[in-house]
Amino acid sequence: MYGNQTAVDDLSFTVPVGQTCGFLGPNGAGKSTAMKIMTGFLQPDEGEVFIHDVARSSQQMKAKESIGYLPEHNPMYKHMFVREFLRFVGKLHHKPISKQRINDVVEMVGLTKESNKLIGSLSKGYRQRVGLAQAILHDPDILILDEPLSGLDPNQLAEIRQLIINLGKEKTLLFSSHILQEVELVAERILLIKDGKLVHDSENEPLSASGYLFVQFEHRPNEALTQSLHNLAQCEIDGNVVKVFETSTETRKSLFYLASSSNNALLELREVKQNLTEVFQQKTQSL
């Protein structure tokens, strides 16, 4: 809760080992707050986070050792050099981080040419790489990345996308992003939240199964037909074109009946498969 505002509302899901999961929602949906709760930076008013089936609240330090976290605004000490900062982060983990491990991570995130520069002199894209480097430095089992693709140019996007794909093969990875095309390329599973609630889980409702009926009437539906359409299924009406988010045979039959009974001919009826952008808009705008 932030005052009287509920930021995360009865949000529950499980991400198994080795899954790369996109965590999406409009601005203010509660993504960053949920991630801060998962990582222990915020304490929930109620509920619990389980890390490897163990309640995080009962083993705070062990849970934090298992998690690598990239916050949305990526706070760093800009007066430090890149390698100096990574050595500092290594000491914070209270575990030995070898010089070789730092070299490996620097190379992994594409910072080799920039690794002897001050963080404050780096572009936003390279600072984002430093944030990724500190998140994976201690080789955690779980990665929680808040907007890891923010501020990257097209070439950097491709490189970091591949890095996330590679990391996701051996780690549990949850990441948020507003670049939906990139999420489609990277994520095996999509979790979509709105107003702190889970409104779509592609594990239960795969994107490949998401779609709608594109319906074009001869005339704009009158008030009676409009009401009948809304009673039939969730739909969007724009002039004489209607999107009906229910593609069953019975729905198609009902549409033909409604068109006939209202004396408004059907000019077109076809099924359209939705992409992630369309699912995002449908689930967050029409609830």
C-alpha positions, 0 to 999 in steps of 0.5 A, spaced: 500 500 500 502 507 498 497 511 503 490 509 500 493 506 494 493 498 493 500 497 488 500 490 488 493 486 489 493 479 491 498 477 485 500 470 485 504 466 480 510 461 480 516 461 475 520 455 475 527 454 474 530 455 467 524 459 465 524 466 461 518 470 463 516 477 461 512 481 466 508 486 463 503 492 464 502 499 463 505 505 467 503 504 474 500 497 474 505 495 479 510 491 476 516 495 479 513 495 486 512 487 485 519 486 483 521 490 489 517 486 494 520 479 490 527 482 491 526 484 499 527 492 497 520 493 500 516 489 505 509 487 503 503 489 507 501 481 507 503 475 503 509 472 502 514 471 497 517 464 496 525 462 493 526 455 492 520 453 496 522 457 502 519 463 505 523 469 503 522 472 510 525 467 514 531 467 510 532 474 508 540 473 506 540 467 503 534 469 498 538 475 496 544 471 495 540 467 490 537 473 486 540 478 481 536 485 481 537 490 476 532 496 478 528 500 473 532 507 474 539 503 475 542 507 481 550 507 480 556 511 483 558 515 477 564 517 480 567 510 480 570 506 474 566 500 471 571 495 474 572 499 480 564 499 481 564 491 480 569 490 485 565 494 490 559 490 488 562 483 489 564 485 496 557 487 498 555 480 496 560 477 502 563 472 497 569 472 493 569 475 486 575 473 482 578 478 477 577 473 472 569 473 474 569 480 473 573 480 466 568 474 464 562 478 466 565 485 463 566 481 456 559 477 457 555 484 457 559 487 452 563 492 456 570 490 454 572 497 451 568 501 456 571 497 462 576 502 464 572 509 464 568 512 469 561 510 469 558 517 469 562 518 462 558 512 459 552 513 455 545 510 458 546 504 454 552 502 457 550 504 464 545 499 463 550 494 461 553 496 467 547 494 471 546 488 468 553 486 470 552 487 477 546 483 477 549 477 474 556 478 477 555 473 483 552 468 479 545 468 482 540 462 480 534 468 479 535 474 475 529 480 476 530 485 471 526 491 471 526 494 464 533 491 462 532 494 454 531 501 456 536 506 453 539 501 448 540 502 440 538 497 435 545 494 435 545 494 443 538 491 443 540 485 439 546 484 443 542 484 450 536 480 447 541 475 446 544 475 453 538 475 456 536 469 452 543 465 454 542 467 461 535 464 461 537 457 459 540 456 466 537 461 470 530 463 472 529 470 469 523 475 470 524 481 466 519 487 465 519 491 458 515 496 454 518 494 448 513 488 446 516 486 440 523 484 444 519 481 449 515 476 444 522 474 441 525 473 448 520 471 453 517 463 453 511 466 458 508 472 459 505 475 465 500 481 464 498 485 470 493 491 471 492 495 477 496 490 481 492 484 479 494 479 474 490 479 468 493 474 463 498 468 463 500 466 457 501 459 460 494 458 461 492 462 455 497 462 450 498 467 445 497 462 439 490 461 442 488 468 442 484 472 437 478 475 435 473 475 430 473 481 425 466 483 423 464 488 418 456 490 418 453 493 412 451 499 417 453 501 424 449 497 429 443 500 432 442 501 439 439 494 440 444 490 436 450 494 440 447 491 446 446 484 443 453 484 441 455 486 448 451 481 451 454 476 446 461 476 448 467 482 450 467 486 443 469 493 441 465 497 436 468 502 431 463 504 426 460 498 422 466 494 424 466 490 430 472 485 434 469 480 438 473 476 443 470 469 442 471 465 436 467 459 437 462 456 432 456 458 437 459 465 437 459 465 429 452 462 429 449 468 433 453 473 429 449 471 423 442 470 427 443 477 430 445 480 423 439 477 420 434 479 425 437 486 425 436 487 418 444 489 417 448 484 413 454 481 414 459 484 409 465 480 412 467 475 418 474 472 419 478 470 425 484 474 426 490 471 431 492 477 436 500 479 437 502 481 444 501 488 443 493 487 441 493 482 447 496 487 451 491 493 449 485 488 450 487 486 457 489 493 459 484 497 456 477 494 456 477 491 463 
